[in-house]
Amino acid sequence: MINQAMSLVNFIKTLYPDQNPIPLHAPVFKGNEKQYILDCIDTTFVSYVGKYVTQFEEMTAKFTGAKYAVAVVNGTAALQITLQLAGVQRGDEVITQALTFAATANAIAHTGAEPVFVDVDEDTMGMSPAALGAWLEKNTEMRPVKGQAKPFNLSTSKPISAIVPMHTFGHPCRIDEIKAIADEYHIPIIEDAAESLGSYYKGQHTGTFGLAGILSYNGNKTITTGGGGMIITNNKDFAKRAKHITTTAKVPHAWEYYHDEVGYNFRLTNVNAAIGVAQMEKIDDYLANKRETAEKYGEFCKHNGIEFIREPEDSRSNYWLSAILLKNRKERDAFLEYSNANGVMTRPVWRLMNKLDMYKHCQHDDLTNSRWLEDRVVNIPSSVIIK
């Protein structure tokens, strides 16, 4: 393995010759970011009021094919709000995957609900439809609620109020099969598409299959606003409610301050949105660049006995983070130690959510594929290569 590690690290250094150390994913600002930020300062529209917020929302809706987009402060807040508006209440349960970033489970917890973790598919690293269907069939029963049957957990008697699949590293999960199961059980889907801006499943953008989806613009994402998130949906009433509740639930008026419910100050600022607009102007170039890098990785790995994780069938991935699959945890850890010691940032996949102290008590299935992937997946540098 040491020879393979050395060769891969050296290859990565040829891709990013001017960076030392080489980060996992760095932002790129090669467009109109400075110009638009200066415009915010010159016009004094630096807070949530300003043309760039609206423009960023419109650009995102058009790009993803969603009818509506609502900009918020970050992806976690976006997910919390979408869950709340989907009807998730304190004491409910929400099904998600154990192989995910902590924000997915945290957003569920922020609503007062509790996550239930099901397994992922090995090839997509996203929620397994088979695992979801098996868990629901074994662990729930349908009970009438306000004239409609809803699934309740047999062991806890709590309602299952939402399903949150995540598109891991930008690779789409089998979201159409997941939606079919969710529809059968009358459970709304909220897609965690935080990592998958620019990813498509069967020609449809991720985040647009369920009731709503969320995107993230953290500093390490495909495009960034420094910090920010977006709610995307095709439901007009849902979008209107999302905009209202994330802007302190203030009722519009020329001068009076009146708020008609408990709201949140989750608004994205005009400055952040200005960066987002400039980034969206470059997104096609960035996606093409990252795909080219992934193809180079794939070719190198094929000729050097390393398994590179490619986009799943019927999908077009944004390749947010390129990843390799090693033989076992020992080999994984040896590669992580060598690469990071030699100026190349690499990272393992996240520790499974059910292994974190705050979620150890949560119900889960056997997580066979999740555990297998946890021992083997490593992310390698995936920044846009500046030419």
C-alpha positions in Angstrom: 0.0 0.0 0.0 2.9 2.4 0.7 3.9 2.5 -2.9 0.3 3.2 -4.0 0.0 5.9 -1.4 3.3 7.5 -2.6 2.3 7.4 -6.2 -1.2 8.9 -5.6 0.2 11.7 -3.4 2.7 12.5 -6.0 0.0 12.5 -8.7 -2.2 14.9 -6.6 0.8 17.2 -6.3 1.0 17.4 -10.1 -2.6 18.5 -10.2 -2.1 21.2 -7.7 1.6 22.2 -8.1 1.2 25.7 -6.6 -0.4 24.6 -3.4 1.5 23.5 -0.3 -0.1 22.0 1.6 -2.9 21.0 -0.7 -6.4 21.5 0.9 -9.3 19.1 0.5 -11.5 21.7 -1.2 -10.7 25.4 -1.4 -12.9 28.2 -2.6 -12.1 29.9 -5.9 -12.9 33.6 -6.5 -12.2 34.4 -10.1 -15.3 36.2 -11.1 -17.2 39.4 -10.1 -17.1 38.7 -6.3 -15.1 41.9 -5.4 -17.1 44.1 -7.8 -20.5 42.9 -6.3 -19.3 43.2 -2.7 -18.1 46.8 -3.4 -21.5 47.5 -4.9 -23.1 46.3 -1.6 -20.8 48.6 0.4 -21.3 51.6 -1.9 -25.0 51.3 -1.9 -25.1 50.4 1.9 -27.2 47.3 1.2 -25.1 44.9 3.2 -27.8 43.2 5.3 -30.6 41.0 4.1 -32.3 43.7 2.0 -30.8 44.1 -1.4 -31.0 43.0 -5.1 -28.4 40.2 -4.8 -30.5 38.1 -2.4 -33.4 38.1 -4.9 -31.0 37.5 -7.9 -29.2 34.6 -6.1 -32.6 33.0 -5.4 -33.7 33.4 -9.0 -30.5 32.0 -10.4 -30.6 29.0 -8.1 -34.2 28.2 -9.0 -33.5 28.5 -12.7 -30.3 26.3 -12.5 -31.9 23.5 -10.4 -35.2 23.6 -12.2 -37.1 24.3 -9.0 -40.0 26.8 -9.1 -38.9 28.6 -5.9 -35.7 29.2 -3.9 -35.4 30.8 -0.5 -31.9 31.9 0.7 -31.0 31.4 4.3 -28.0 31.7 6.6 -26.7 28.1 6.2 -27.7 24.6 5.1 -28.4 23.4 8.6 -31.0 26.2 9.2 -32.5 25.4 5.7 -33.0 21.8 6.7 -34.4 22.7 10.1 -37.0 25.0 8.6 -38.0 22.6 5.8 -38.5 19.9 8.4 -40.6 22.2 10.6 -42.7 23.3 7.7 -43.2 19.7 6.6 -44.9 19.1 9.8 -42.2 17.6 12.0 -42.9 18.2 15.6 -41.2 17.7 19.0 -41.3 14.1 19.9 -41.7 12.8 16.3 -39.2 10.6 14.5 -37.4 11.3 11.2 -35.7 8.6 9.1 -32.3 9.5 7.7 -29.0 7.7 7.1 -26.2 7.1 9.6 -23.5 7.8 6.9 -23.9 11.6 6.7 -22.5 14.8 8.0 -23.6 15.7 11.5 -25.7 18.6 10.3 -28.3 16.2 8.9 -29.0 14.7 12.3 -28.5 18.0 14.1 -31.2 19.7 12.1 -33.6 16.9 13.0 -32.7 17.3 16.6 -33.2 21.1 16.4 -36.9 20.5 15.6 -37.2 18.4 18.8 -37.6 15.2 16.8 -35.3 12.1 16.9 -33.5 10.6 14.0 -33.8 6.9 13.0 -30.9 5.7 11.0 -31.1 3.3 8.0 -28.4 1.8 5.8 -27.1 3.2 2.5 -26.4 1.6 -0.8 -22.7 0.7 -1.3 -22.5 2.2 -4.8 -24.3 5.6 -4.1 -23.4 6.0 -0.4 -26.9 7.4 -0.1 -30.0 6.0 1.6 -30.9 2.5 0.5 -34.5 2.2 -0.8 -34.3 -1.5 0.2 -33.2 -0.7 3.7 -35.8 2.0 4.1 -38.6 -0.2 2.9 -37.5 -3.1 5.1 -37.3 -0.9 8.2 -40.7 0.6 7.6 -42.3 -2.8 7.0 -40.8 -4.3 10.1 -41.0 -1.4 12.5 -44.2 0.6 11.8 -47.9 0.4 11.6 -50.4 2.7 9.9 -52.7 4.6 12.2 -55.4 7.2 11.3 -54.5 10.8 12.0 -57.0 13.5 11.0 -58.6 11.2 8.4 -55.3 9.9 6.8 -53.2 6.9 7.7 -49.8 7.7 9.1 -46.9 5.4 10.1 -46.1 5.0 13.7 -43.0 3.3 15.2 -44.2 0.1 16.9 -41.5 0.2 19.6 -41.9 3.9 20.6 -45.5 4.7 19.4 -44.0 7.9 17.8 -45.1 9.1 14.4 -42.6 9.0 11.5 -43.0 12.5 10.1 -40.3 12.8 7.4 -37.6 11.0 5.5 -34.3 12.8 4.8 -32.0 11.1 2.3 -28.6 12.7 1.6 -26.7 12.8 -1.7 -23.3 11.9 -0.4 -20.3 13.8 -1.8 -22.6 15.0 -4.6 -23.5 11.4 -5.8 -27.3 11.1 -6.2 -29.0 8.4 -4.2 -31.9 6.4 -5.7 -34.3 9.1 -4.9 -37.1 8.0 -7.2 -37.3 4.6 -5.4 -37.1 6.3 -2.0 -39.9 8.7 -3.0 -42.1 5.8 -4.2 -41.8 4.2 -0.7 -42.4 7.5 1.0 -45.5 8.1 -1.0 -46.8 4.6 -0.1 -46.4 5.4 3.6 -47.6 9.1 3.3 -44.3 10.5 4.5 -42.9 13.7 3.1 -39.3 13.7 1.7 -36.9 16.5 2.5 -33.7 16.1 0.5 -30.4 17.0 2.0 -28.8 18.1 -1.2 -26.2 20.2 0.6 -23.3 18.7 -1.3 -25.0 18.1 -4.6 -25.5 21.5 -6.4 -25.0 20.5 -10.1 -25.9 16.8 -9.6 -28.7 15.1 -11.5 -30.5 11.8 -11.2 -32.2 10.6 -14.4 -31.9 14.2 -15.7 -33.6 15.9 -12.7 -31.6 18.0 -10.3 -31.2 16.7 -6.8 -33.3 18.4 -4.2 -36.3 18.7 -6.5 -37.9 15.2 -6.0 -39.5 15.6 -2.6 -41.5 18.3 -0.9 -38.4 20.4 -0.6 -34.6 20.2 -0.7 -31.8 22.2 0.7 -28.4 23.3 -0.6 -25.3 24.5 1.2 -22.8 27.2 0.3 -20.2 26.6 3.0 -16.6 27.6 2.2 -15.8 24.1 1.1 -18.7 23.5 -1.3 -18.7 23.5 -5.1 -19.6 27.2 -5.0 -19.6 29.3 -1.8 -21.1 32.4 -0.3 -18.8 32.1 2.8 -21.7 30.7 4.7 -25.2 30.2 3.4 -28.0 27.8 2.4 -31.0 27.6 0.1 -34.4 25.9 0.3 -35.7 24.8 -3.0 -39.2 23.6 -3.7 -42.0 23.5 -6.3 -44.6 24.3 -3.8 -45.6 28.0 -3.8 -47.2 28.0 -0.4 -44.2 26.1 1.1 -41.8 28.7 -0.3 -43.9 31.6 0.9 -44.0 30.1 4.4 -40.3 29.5 4.4 -39.5 33.1 3.4 -41.9 34.4 6.1 -40.6 32.3 9.0 -37.0 32.8 8.2 -37.4 36.6 8.2 -38.6 36.8 11.8 -42.2 36.2 10.7 -42.6 40.0 10.2 -45.8 41.1 8.5 -45.0 43.6 5.7 -45.9 47.2 6.7 -44.6 50.6 5.9 -43.5 51.3 9.5 -45.1 49.0 12.0 -43.3 46.0 13.6 -45.8 43.2 13.8 -44.8 39.5 13.8 -47.6 36.9 13.6 -45.7 33.8 14.9 -42.4 32.7 16.3 -40.0 33.2 13.5 -36.2 32.9 12.9 -33.6 35.4 11.9 -32.2 33.0 9.3 -31.9 35.5 6.5 -28.9 35.5 4.1 -27.2 38.8 3.8 -26.9 40.8 0.6 -23.1 40.6 0.9 -23.2 36.8 1.0 -25.7 36.7 -1.8 -23.5 39.0 -3.9 -20.7 36.4 -3.7 -23.2 33.7 -4.5 -24.3 35.5 -7.7 -20.7 35.8 -8.8 -20.1 32.2 -8.1 -23.3 31.1 -9.9 -22.0 33.0 -13.0 -19.0 30.5 -13.0 -20.8 27.3 -11.9 -20.8 25.6 -15.3 -17.0 26.2 -15.6 -16.4 24.9 -12.1 -18.5 21.8 -12.6 -16.7 21.0 -15.9 -13.4 21.5 -14.2 -14.2 19.2 -11.3 -15.5 16.5 -13.7 -12.2 16.7 -15.6 -10.3 16.3 -12.4 -12.4 13.3 -11.4 -11.7 11.7 -14.8 -8.0 12.2 -14.3 -8.3 10.6 -10.9 -10.3 7.7 -12.3 -7.7 7.0 -15.0 -4.8 7.2 -12.6 -6.5 4.9 -10.1 -7.5 2.4 -12.8 -3.8 2.0 -13.8 -2.5 1.9 -10.2 -4.7 -0.6 -8.5 -6.8 1.9 -6.6 -10.6 2.0 -6.6 -12.0 5.4 -7.4 -15.6 6.1 -6.6 -17.5 7.0 -9.7 -20.9 8.5 -10.2 -23.7 5.9 -9.8 -25.8 4.6 -12.7 -28.4 7.0 -14.1 -26.6 9.9 -12.4 -24.5 12.9 -13.2 -22.5 13.9 -10.2 -20.9 17.2 -9.4 -18.0 15.3 -7.9 -17.9 17.7 -5.0 -15.4 15.5 -3.2 -13.6 12.9 -5.1 -13.1 9.7 -3.1 -11.2 6.4 -3.2 -12.1 3.1 -1.6 -9.4 1.2 0.3 -9.3 -2.4 1.3 -9.9 -2.0 5.1 -9.6 0.4 8.0 -5.9 -0.4 8.5 -5.1 0.5 4.9 -7.3 3.5 5.2 -5.6 4.9 8.3 -2.1 4.2 6.8 -3.0 6.3 3.7 -4.5 9.1 5.8 -1.4 9.3 7.9 1.0 9.2 5.0 -0.9 11.7 2.8 -1.5 14.3 5.5 2.1 14.0 6.7 3.3 14.8 3.1 1.3 17.9 2.5 -1.9 16.5 1.0 -5.1 16.9 2.9 -7.2 13.7 2.9 -10.1 12.8 5.1 -12.1 9.7 6.0 -15.8 9.5 5.6 -17.7 10.8 8.7 -18.0 8.6 11.8 -21.5 7.1 11.7 -24.1 9.1 13.4 -25.2 6.3 15.7 -21.6 6.2 17.1 -21.8 9.8 18.3 -22.7 10.3 21.9 -25.8 12.4 21.3 -27.2 9.8 18.9 -26.1 6.5 20.4 -29.6 5.8 21.8 -31.3 6.3 18.4 -32.9 3.4 16.6 -31.1 2.0 13.5 -30.9 -1.1 11.3 -27.8 -3.2 10.9 -26.0 -0.5 8.8 -24.0 -3.2 7.1 -23.0 -1.1 4.1 -22.5 2.1 6.2 -20.0 0.3 8.5 -18.2 -1.2 5.5 -17.9 2.2 3.8 -16.8 3.9 7.1 -13.8 1.6 7.2 -12.7 2.3 3.6 -13.8 5.6 2.1 -11.2 8.5 1.8 -11.8 11.9 0.3 -8.9 13.3 -1.8 -8.3 17.0 -2.9 -11.1 18.1 -5.2 -10.7 21.9 -5.6 -11.3 23.6 -8.9 -8.0 23.6 -10.6 -7.0 27.2 -11.6 -5.6 27.2 -15.1 
